Amino acid sequence: MKAEDVIATYERVGAVWAQQRNRSLMEKAWLDRMLTASPRATGNVRVLDLGCGSGQPIGAYLADRGAALTGVDATQTLSTLYAQNLPGAEVVQADMRSLRLDREFDAIIGWDSFFHLSAEDQRGMFPIFAAHAAPRATLMFTSGHIAGEAIGQIADAPIYHASLAPDEYRRLLEDHDFKILRYTPEDPDCGGHTVWLAQYQSG
């Protein structure tokens, strides 16, 4: 299992994974932080959901909070499910590594998706984050808490994960004009997720 196998794996088992996914919304506190810090927190926050999956439960919660969603997923399987689950959302089937929407968003999220990219591809995402960020947009993503690679499992299939070192994420965020608002490694209140929340300073 390598990074280049991730898309094909989700294409093959994505529907089963979506059925099995935890929907307890343990991510709620982080999603609320992201929306509250975004520049249009009292209106229709434009959210770019990278590696959006099926839209359950994160996309559905953001929609319930009034967000205008653009979901991006590389697979037909999950793009279709996202559209079915969130009929009011825009869905773009595309690889986040080459995304060029020529639009800005108030919030960008890569929850349990960004960390499926190789280390080098993760580094390459930061210019893409910046290119799609409105002034003072929030950026939130999950990573590992230390540098390395790991093989996890979805729907009984192996799946690749990678992480940079925390100090490298800090440098990449700073180099691309993102200020860290909050960083929690292995958050015990969010299923052990390591979460980064930052805000774009340019524009």
WOLIN-V145700 format. One line per field, one symbol per residue. ss: DSSP state (~ for helix, > for strand, _ for the rest). phi: phi as a letter, one per 30 degrees, with the letter a starting at -180 (. if undefined). burial: 1 if it has 16 or more other C-alpha atoms within 10 Angstrom, else 0. Layout:
ss->???
phi->???
burial->???
//
This chain:
ss->__~~~~~~~~~~~~~~~~~~_______~~~~~~~~~~________>>>>>_______~~~~~~~___>>>>>>__~~~~~~~~~~____>>>>__~~~______>>>>>>___~~~__~~~~~~~~~~~~~_>>>>>>>>>>>____>>>>>>>__>>>>>>>__~~~~~~~~~~__>>>>>>>>>>~~~__>>>>>>>>___
phi->.bedcdddddddceddedddddcdhddedddddddddddbdcbdddcccdididiccdeddddddjdccbcbbdcdeddddddddbddcdbbdadedbdbchbcbdbbbbdhbeddddedddedddddeddccdeidcbbbcbdcbdlbaccbbhicdbdbbbddeddeedddddciccdcabbdhedcbiidcbcbbbdcdj
burial->01100110110111101100000000100110111011111000111111111111111111101011111111111111111011001011110110100001111111111111111001101101111111111111111110001000011000111111010011011001111100101100010011111111100
//
